[in-house]
Structures are given as C-alpha cells and as structure tokens.
C-alpha cells in the first residue's frame, strides 16, 4: 500500500491549524486539538499524522478494492 502524500498544514493565529490534501481543505482544528496535532506532527512522520487526523488512513478496504473487477488492469 502506498504511503500517504499530498497533505499540507498551515498554522494560523489564535491556535488554529488547517490541513489540506492536494490543495483542498480537509479539516480545520481549533484549540487543544490543534495543539495536540501540532505537537504530534513535529514529533512524527507528518504525512501519516495528517492522514490519520483527517480520517483518510487505512480504512481496511484497500486490498478488497484493488481486487474488484472494476479496478483490475
């Protein structure tokens, strides 16, 4: 399974953090959640952290979807 990519984040005044995926807004975090996110993204792999915080991370259906006839090449 490929690693997540295309995530970016911006820290704004007032303790807000905005996560985008390929330039499109994915989520906005405020207050203590933003502080926890910023601490975690500094200490770990940023792309994995952002994918997990946006909910776009290992839903469990990747292998099933890959094997579906519509997705075979």
MOQUIVEN-V626412 format. One record per residue. RES is the residue in one small letter. PHI is phi in whole degrees, -180 to 180 (none if undefined). PSI is psi in whole degrees, 0 to 359 (none if undefined). BURIAL is + if it has 16 or more other C-alpha atoms within 10 Angstrom, else -. Layout:
[[RES:PHI:PSI:BURIAL] [RES:PHI:PSI:BURIAL]]
This chain:
[[x:none:133:-] [x:-70:152:-] [x:-77:152:-] [x:-62:146:+] [x:-152:164:-] [x:92:2:-] [x:-89:141:+] [x:-138:159:+] [x:-139:153:+] [x:-128:135:-] [x:-100:126:-] [x:-110:163:-] [x:-62:151:-] [x:86:8:-] [x:79:31:-] [x:-106:140:+] [x:-126:133:+] [x:-116:125:+] [x:-104:132:+] [x:-122:153:+] [x:-127:116:+] [x:53:42:-] [x:84:354:-] [x:-102:136:-] [x:-61:130:-] [x:-104:316:+] [x:-162:159:-] [x:-125:131:+] [x:-113:139:+] [x:-125:156:-] [x:58:227:-] [x:-65:329:-] [x:-65:320:-] [x:-65:319:+] [x:-63:317:+] [x:-64:317:-] [x:-61:312:+] [x:-63:321:+] [x:-65:319:-] [x:-70:320:-] [x:-69:330:+] [x:-74:330:-] [x:-94:347:-] [x:-135:191:-] [x:-71:110:-] [x:-58:318:+] [x:-64:319:+] [x:-68:319:+] [x:-63:313:+] [x:-66:322:+] [x:-64:319:+] [x:-69:318:-] [x:-69:334:-] [x:-89:352:+] [x:86:6:-] [x:-101:64:-] [x:-151:118:-] [x:43:71:-] [x:-78:348:-] [x:96:354:-] [x:-106:11:-] [x:-63:315:-] [x:-68:318:-] [x:-61:315:-] [x:-66:323:-] [x:-65:326:-] [x:-87:356:-] [x:-67:140:-] [x:-55:327:-] [x:-66:333:-] [x:-101:1:-] [x:-77:148:-] [x:-127:none:-]]
